[in-house]
Amino acid sequence: MNRYVTIRPSLNRLFLAGILIICSLCIIPVISRFATFGSKQIAFTGPLLPPQRQFPFTESKKSLEELDQELFNDILPSVSLYTNRGVNLQTTSLTCKMCRSIASKIGEIMMLNVTQTIAIEEGILICTAFRIQPYRVCAEILPKFGPWAMTVLANSVFSADNLCSKAHLCPKLDHPEKPELIDLPPPRSSESVEPTTIKPNESSQDDEMWVVHLSDWHFDPEYSEGYEVNCGEPVCCRPPNAFGDEATTPAGKWGEYNCDAPKRLIESMLEFMPNVVPKIDYILSTGDLPPHDVWAETQSSIKEITNKTANIWRKFFTSAPYFPIIGNHESAPVNSFPTSSLDDVSSVSWLYDTLSSQWNIWLTHDERQSIEQRGFYSARIPNDNMRIIGLNTNFWYKFNWWMLMRPKSEWDPENMLNWLIKELDDAERLGEKVWILGHMIAVSGDAFPSFNSYFSQIVARYKDIIVGQFFGHTHWDEFQVIYDYHNGNEPRPVGVGYMAPSVTTFRNVNPAFRVYKIHKKTKKILNHYTYYLDIEEANRNNKPEWKLLYDAKSLYKLQDFEPQSWHDLSEKFLTDDDTYQTFKKTASRNQALNKYGSCNTFESSQQCKKRIVCKLRSTFSGHGPFSSHELCKKQMWIPQLPEDWFLTATLGKKVNVFVDMNKFEGEEYGDGDGNMNDEDYGDNLDSLFESQDDNDKSGDGENGDDNKPDDDITIEGLPKILVRMALGLVLGGDDAICR
């Protein structure tokens, strides 16, 4: 019997389970940093898209075994083709037809409920065996993310057109996925736009107003003093972990760096606020209300936690106008914000309706109605001649997987950017000033690259009326400069996004809030102040003492808060290390661990600093206004690993991956200078992974190594085309699912 016949089903299932584990490896590290990924309880009772409506098959028409046989029949000639033609492989009608056939079968297999069940079960075993997370987390998060992930992958990334064109086995798709430049109304005459320049020391107390900015609450009602801080799960300090004398490190009364915010911490902050801001003119809240236990959240638990948070707000915010917006954690599963164009998926209207109802005392009927429709709104404030625009930034978030399934023509999800342009144009016509609120800024590395371009163009066009931009999401106390870089000239700073520090301590930061001093007439920022609580000191003294950490104008010696001043500050970081280190310290709120700007393992301190400066200049992950500059060129790391490379699982067993790392080194890697171009990419992947038959390392049969330990775990060598597809998705291109 052909040896491949016996391992074929396990190959296909291992491949599907591997896709889920790849997704988990994306989810869990991000949870460990700031938990921008995950879910609590899946809201799906069946497949997210009914297979019979999306694909011409049902389980009764084709079984898993039949699809497996079809896939196997297509894989064998593909392996032979790659082996015979090697580096001379060109895009031909034969290879394209073969790829489409395989990709279609992969999509069909991934949509079968029985296949999803098998992949999820095997994924849980792998997740637990390799201790990616404890069993309880693995067993909850994979079943809840599995249907969503596999549905999106089968309908987008693994679609025949997309996958085969990305793998360079079929011609590039002929239709454009996004416009380079968006249509914007021409500028009005200079007479109709009032200048907003403020001379130094021009304002007096009568000309000032005060705005409080709160972000990333992550209120955890289950936080309990005395529970284990280092529990091994992404979020600790809560049942059912060790408690009291059984806990190695019991949680303190006021919070811990490995946990989310308890109620008493939040209330102590709100009680302290009037001491430093006696008269608050506006309060801005930029999202993320639930805790980071994303593997356990449900629609019901989200509604409960947002209601509890709103009740705290009602207790303390009785007079100042309050403007909240939606973060990525407000949905279950987290990051799940489909657009209305996806007719067959679970709607997120339950969340919009819930928040509209809970925020009814702060927002008008029209504003709440806009939230119920699409999750964003605009609030006109005629008495102050201004407009506050709250965006739903989840529509440009890379980990909102539904965005991968939207039609290619839908470059502007829910028409939000066109709506924003109309709001700005209307404000300009009326002579109003505008503040923009969002959870995640569009020019960050977490946004789809196209939105960096779109948002920058909008800000550049309306730079005279957009006088404040307020965001959160990162948990750091930081800023990002927005540039006009589409006219072919040197990037010109036209705006600044202010990222508020997080209320939560998760992870490794002190809780904090931001206060802005605003010029009353122009609505421009004159200064901002960050107040924080030292959690270790509060637990030690059993008393929270909130303190001023810094005021930005004094700390950084800024003449004003114009975009050029913030750009100049980022320039200063490159030459003045004391100023840069001060910024790093304030970003984590004076916390001893000082994780902000931590260097990667193979990164020099100067490379690390350049990466952070590029981030502050809205150039991150290889896109943005400075992406072609030497400062922001992405560094390529070439692995230097032993020839006989083994991964050792925490089970104490060796996992032989059969990877010849020598293929990555010297002249054989790319063009010899460490840079892999498109032509080298596929060839190197093909030569990097060798089948078990070629190496005869499986330990099976008469040619196996008799001295090989019996407890070794062997991962079967996948056919090259599947390896190429999988690694292409993970490692490169706009559709990489894990970067």
DAJO-V93958 format. One record per helix or strand of 2 or more residues. SS is the DSSP state (H for helix, E for strand). FROM is the first residue (numbers start at 1). LEN is the number of residues. If there is no record, write none. Layout:
# DAJO-V93958
ss=SS from=FROM len=LEN
ss=SS from=FROM len=LEN
This chain:
# DAJO-V93958
ss=H from=3 len=31
ss=H from=51 len=4
ss=H from=64 len=25
ss=H from=93 len=19
ss=H from=113 len=17
ss=H from=135 len=23
ss=H from=160 len=7
ss=H from=190 len=3
ss=H from=205 len=3
ss=E from=208 len=8
ss=E from=227 len=2
ss=H from=244 len=3
ss=H from=263 len=14
ss=E from=282 len=4
ss=H from=299 len=18
ss=E from=321 len=4
ss=H from=328 len=3
ss=H from=349 len=10
ss=H from=365 len=10
ss=E from=377 len=5
ss=H from=382 len=3
ss=E from=386 len=5
ss=H from=393 len=4
ss=H from=401 len=4
ss=H from=413 len=18
ss=E from=433 len=5
ss=H from=449 len=13
ss=E from=466 len=6
ss=E from=478 len=7
ss=E from=492 len=8
ss=E from=512 len=8
ss=E from=525 len=9
ss=H from=535 len=7
ss=E from=546 len=6
ss=H from=552 len=4
ss=H from=563 len=13
ss=H from=577 len=11
ss=H from=605 len=12
ss=H from=630 len=3
ss=E from=646 len=3
ss=E from=654 len=3
ss=H from=661 len=4
ss=H from=666 len=3
ss=H from=678 len=11
ss=H from=692 len=4
ss=E from=713 len=2
ss=H from=720 len=12
